[in-house]
């Protein structure tokens, strides 16, 4: 009678991770914890020491790394790095799946999918939406796009990294979502630093200012949902009801931020960009519409 397999035994399929920055190291350790045999490669081999100590196997060449597993996960600076590394290993790509979790543009993701197909490899685009310390936690989630069957066939390895969120067949979709999420994240960070600098001119330390500012950032979603149960529904319908916050009202606030920042000698790049959104909407005759009308100029000519 066969003994039942435990969780680790069932999940010990081989995975290769190429790129051992903080994210690559976190993914490698998460995969090892989930019971996978992990082969790693990095241009600076010294970065592999920690994960090798934890149980990973260090490949000496990209070709050796690719040949070690059917699933190859890439965590690199950009997509060009994938070509730089794998151009010497293209003969080994046939029949394997490449999951590129690097940041780049949607168009480059689509080009990469075509490049992989040209070498008889399957390809998934992915975007990890948490920092390295959160990989493998309940809060982690990863967007994917490409052939759904390919993603489904590798769920045992992909799921431990973070909850998989599949967006569709287009290889550019996951990258588009990743960049969209980062647009929110990076502008929020810039806003927090601008606000902290503003309060600093009044003698308030960052340790005092940031907790207050983070509370405001945290409440943004609640504010939007209080106005509209499903934010974006009115936008999809082309509706911009101005009964609560109009373009003119929000534009006046953006003017005050620019004036205050100017008087304090702060950099004006961020406040001027925000102000421009509202000024263009007013110039186009939408001053009484809801602030969401600024999306027209952001979208550009259509």
C-alpha positions in Angstrom: 0.0 0.0 0.0 1.4 3.4 -1.0 1.9 5.9 1.7 0.0 9.2 1.2 2.2 12.0 0.0 2.5 15.1 2.2 2.0 18.7 1.0 5.8 19.2 0.5 6.2 16.0 -1.6 3.3 16.9 -3.9 4.7 20.3 -4.6 8.4 19.5 -5.1 8.5 20.2 -8.9 11.6 22.0 -10.2 11.6 25.7 -10.7 14.4 28.0 -12.0 14.7 31.6 -10.8 16.9 33.9 -12.8 17.7 37.2 -11.1 18.5 37.4 -7.4 17.8 40.9 -6.3 15.7 41.2 -3.2 12.6 40.1 -5.1 14.3 37.1 -6.7 15.7 36.0 -3.4 12.3 36.3 -1.7 10.7 34.2 -4.4 13.4 31.6 -4.2 13.0 31.2 -0.5 9.2 31.1 -0.8 9.5 28.3 -3.4 11.9 26.4 -1.2 9.6 26.7 1.7 6.7 25.4 -0.5 8.8 22.3 -1.2 10.1 23.1 -4.7 13.5 22.2 -6.0 14.9 25.6 -7.0 17.8 26.3 -9.4 19.1 29.8 -9.5 21.4 31.9 -11.6 22.5 35.5 -11.3 25.1 37.6 -13.2 26.7 38.4 -9.8 27.1 34.9 -8.4 27.8 36.1 -4.9 24.1 37.1 -4.5 23.2 33.5 -4.6 25.1 32.5 -1.5 22.2 33.1 0.9 19.6 31.1 -1.1 22.1 28.3 -1.8 22.6 28.0 2.0 18.8 27.8 2.3 18.7 24.9 -0.2 18.8 26.3 -3.8 21.1 25.0 -6.4 23.4 27.5 -8.2 23.7 27.0 -12.0 27.0 28.0 -13.6 25.4 29.3 -16.8 22.0 30.5 -18.0 21.7 27.4 -20.2 22.3 25.1 -17.2 19.7 27.1 -15.3 17.1 26.8 -18.0 17.7 23.1 -18.5 17.2 22.4 -14.8 13.4 23.1 -14.9 10.4 23.3 -17.1 9.4 26.5 -15.4 11.8 29.5 -15.5 10.9 32.6 -13.5 12.7 35.8 -14.3 13.1 38.7 -11.9 15.2 41.3 -13.6 15.6 45.0 -14.1 13.8 45.1 -17.4 13.0 42.9 -20.4 16.3 43.7 -22.2 18.1 41.9 -19.4 16.1 38.7 -20.3 17.5 38.8 -23.8 21.0 39.6 -22.6 21.0 36.6 -20.3 19.0 34.0 -22.4 20.4 34.8 -25.9 23.1 32.3 -25.1 20.5 29.7 -24.0 17.9 29.9 -26.7 18.6 26.3 -27.8 17.4 25.1 -24.4 14.1 27.1 -24.3 11.9 24.7 -26.4 9.1 23.2 -24.4 9.7 25.3 -21.3 7.6 28.1 -19.8 9.1 31.6 -19.1 7.4 33.7 -16.5 8.8 37.2 -16.7 8.0 39.1 -13.5 10.3 42.1 -14.5 9.0 45.6 -15.0 8.8 47.1 -18.5 6.2 48.3 -21.0 3.2 46.4 -22.2 4.6 46.5 -25.8 7.9 45.0 -24.7 6.0 42.3 -22.9 4.2 41.4 -26.1 7.4 41.4 -28.1 8.9 39.1 -25.5 6.0 36.7 -25.8 6.6 36.6 -29.6 10.3 36.1 -29.0 9.7 33.1 -26.7 7.2 31.6 -29.1 9.9 31.8 -31.8 12.0 29.5 -29.6 9.1 27.2 -29.0 8.7 28.4 -25.3 5.5 29.3 -23.6 5.4 32.8 -22.0 3.5 34.5 -19.2 3.8 38.1 -18.2 3.5 38.8 -14.5 3.5 41.7 -12.0 4.2 41.2 -8.3 2.2 43.8 -6.4 4.0 43.6 -3.1 7.5 44.4 -2.0 10.0 41.6 -1.4 9.4 41.1 2.3 5.7 40.4 1.6 6.2 37.7 -1.1 4.6 34.5 0.0 2.4 36.2 2.6 -1.4 36.3 2.6 -1.2 39.9 1.4 0.7 39.0 -1.7 -0.9 38.9 -5.1 0.5 38.7 -8.7 -1.2 39.7 -11.9 -0.6 37.3 -14.9 -1.5 37.4 -18.6 -0.9 35.1 -21.5 -2.4 31.7 -22.3 -4.6 30.7 -19.3 -3.8 27.0 -19.8 -0.1 27.8 -19.3 -0.8 29.6 -16.0 -3.1 26.8 -14.8 -0.4 24.2 -15.5 2.0 25.9 -13.2 -0.3 27.0 -10.4 1.5 24.8 -7.8 4.6 26.9 -8.2 3.0 30.3 -8.8 0.5 30.3 -6.0 2.9 30.3 -3.1 4.4 33.6 -4.4 1.1 35.3 -4.0 -2.6 34.9 -5.1 -2.6 34.7 -8.9 -4.9 37.1 -10.6 -5.4 36.3 -14.3 -6.2 39.2 -16.6 -6.5 37.6 -20.1 -4.6 36.3 -23.1 -2.9 39.5 -24.1 0.7 39.3 -22.8 0.7 43.1 -22.3 -2.3 43.1 -19.9 -0.4 42.1 -16.7 2.3 44.7 -17.5 -0.3 47.3 -18.1 -1.9 46.6 -14.7 1.5 46.6 -13.0 2.4 50.0 -14.5 -1.1 51.4 -13.6 -0.7 50.3 -10.0 2.7 51.8 -9.8 1.4 55.1 -11.3 -0.8 55.3 -8.2 1.9 54.2 -5.9 4.7 56.4 -7.2 2.5 59.5 -7.4 1.3 58.8 -3.8 4.9 58.6 -2.6 5.8 61.9 -4.3 2.7 63.5 -2.8 3.7 62.2 0.6 7.2 63.6 0.3 5.9 67.0 -1.1 3.5 67.3 1.8 6.2 66.3 4.3 8.6 68.9 2.9 5.7 71.5 3.1 5.1 70.7 6.8 8.8 70.7 7.5 9.1 74.3 6.6 6.8 75.0 9.6 9.1 73.0 11.9 7.2 69.7 11.9 9.4 66.6 11.9 8.7 63.8 9.4 8.1 61.5 12.3 5.2 63.8 13.3 4.0 64.6 9.8 4.0 61.2 8.1 1.6 59.4 10.4 -1.0 62.1 9.8 -0.4 62.1 6.0 -0.5 58.3 5.8 -3.9 58.4 7.5 -5.1 60.7 4.7 -3.7 58.4 2.1 -5.3 55.4 3.7 -8.7 57.1 3.7 -8.7 57.9 0.0 -10.4 54.7 -1.0 -13.0 55.0 1.7 -13.8 58.6 0.5 -14.2 57.4 -3.1 -16.4 54.5 -2.1 -18.6 56.7 0.1 -19.5 58.7 -3.0 -19.9 55.8 -5.3 -20.4 52.2 -4.2 -18.5 50.9 -7.2 -16.0 53.6 -8.1 -15.6 53.9 -11.9 -19.2 53.0 -12.8 -20.1 56.6 -13.6 -16.9 57.1 -15.5 -17.7 54.1 -17.7 -21.1 55.7 -18.4 -19.5 59.0 -19.3 -21.1 60.7 -16.3 -19.4 63.3 -14.1 -22.1 64.5 -11.6 -20.8 67.7 -9.9 -23.1 67.7 -6.9 -20.3 67.1 -4.4 -16.8 68.1 -5.7 -16.5 70.1 -8.9 -13.6 70.7 -11.2 -13.7 74.4 -10.2 -13.6 73.6 -6.5 -10.8 71.1 -6.8 -9.0 73.3 -9.2 -9.0 76.2 -6.7 -7.5 73.8 -4.1 -4.7 72.9 -6.6 -4.1 76.6 -7.1 -3.7 77.1 -3.3 -1.2 74.2 -3.2 0.9 75.8 -6.0 0.8 79.2 -4.3 1.8 77.7 -0.9 4.6 75.6 -2.4 5.9 78.6 -4.3 6.0 80.7 -1.2 7.9 78.0 0.6 10.4 77.6 -2.2 9.5 73.9 -2.9 9.8 72.1 -6.2 6.7 72.8 -8.2 6.8 69.8 -10.6 4.1 67.8 -8.9 1.6 70.5 -7.9 1.9 72.2 -11.3 1.1 68.9 -13.0 -2.0 68.4 -10.8 -3.1 72.0 -11.4 -2.8 71.6 -15.2 -5.4 68.8 -15.1 -8.0 71.0 -13.6 -7.1 74.1 -15.6 -7.5 72.2 -18.9 -10.9 70.8 -17.7 -12.1 74.4 -16.9 -10.8 75.7 -20.2 -12.8 73.0 -21.9 -16.0 74.2 -20.2 -16.3 71.4 -17.5 -15.9 73.5 -14.4 -19.2 72.4 -12.9 -18.6 68.7 -13.6 -17.2 66.3 -11.0 -13.4 66.2 -10.6 -13.3 63.0 -12.5 -13.6 65.1 -15.7 -9.8 65.6 -15.6 -9.5 62.2 -17.2 -10.4 63.7 -20.6 -7.1 65.6 -20.9 -5.2 62.7 -19.3 -6.5 60.4 -22.0 -5.4 62.8 -24.7 -7.0 63.4 -28.1 -9.3 60.6 -29.3 
